[in-house]
Amino acid sequence: MELLLITFGALFSIMNPLGTVPVFVGLTQDNSKKERSITAFWTAVDVLIILLLSFFAGKYILSFFGISLNALKIAGGLIITSSGFALLTGKFREHKGMKRKRVQQDIQTRDSISLTPLAIPMLAGPGTISMLIGYNQEYNLTFDVIIIVCAMILAAFSIYIILKSGHFIVGVLGASGINALSRIIGFIVIAIGIEYMISSIVNILSFISFK
């Protein structure tokens, strides 16, 4: 249960579906309620597929490029911390490369927005992917893998519920309320990123001391 909560909490904080709500609302304002629900569903499915691929294909990516786990965790920690600062300073959209004018122009040429820009890069970005690759190397027991997969499914389901209720959430909280929540989540994300880097640095120092 502890691993489930930790993994879900980390995924939810780093992906920050609440921060994606204003983008989702802006891109679906002309859609019907049913169309919004379908878009939210396929966004969640796309995110889940990306998470599963990141987790299960992670070790092959590391092996192919010759990257150590500690190096990946430090790089991932930097990315996660950077995302946290972006949330804390209210520049999450710019950090993800999501300029409003560019998104609005790009969306006119697409049949669906579920994969891009919502699933990638708004939700499942480099920080999320690097974290799951690290998890793949740390947790090898079958039970742990099942727990992590369940956390991914739970995170994807929460994305579906939040995006589906996006217009209602904006109506209740408003832009200022969502920004306030994003800033709180940003602080948590910074802490996750720093903890990620500290654990790697401790491992490296322990290895050097042992030698």
Sequence and secondary structure as in RCSB ss.txt:
>XXXX:A:sequence
MELLLITFGALFSIMNPLGTVPVFVGLTQDNSKKERSITAFWTAVDVLIILLLSFFAGKYILSFFGISLNALKIA
GGLIITSSGFALLTGKFREHKGMKRKRVQQDIQTRDSISLTPLAIPMLAGPGTISMLIGYNQEYNLTFDVIIIVC
AMILAAFSIYIILKSGHFIVGVLGASGINALSRIIGFIVIAIGIEYMISSIVNILSFISFK
>XXXX:A:secstr
 HHHHHHHHHHHHHH HHHHHHHHHHHSTTS HHHHHHHHHHHHHHHHHHHHHHHHHHHHHHHHHT  HHHHHHH
HHHHHHHHHHHHHTT HHHHTT  HHHHHHHHTT S  IIIIIIIIIIS HHHHHHHHHHHHH  SHHHHHHHHH
HHHHHHHHHHHHHHTHHHHHHHHHHHHHHHHHHHHHHHHHHHHHHHHHHHHHHHHHHHHH 
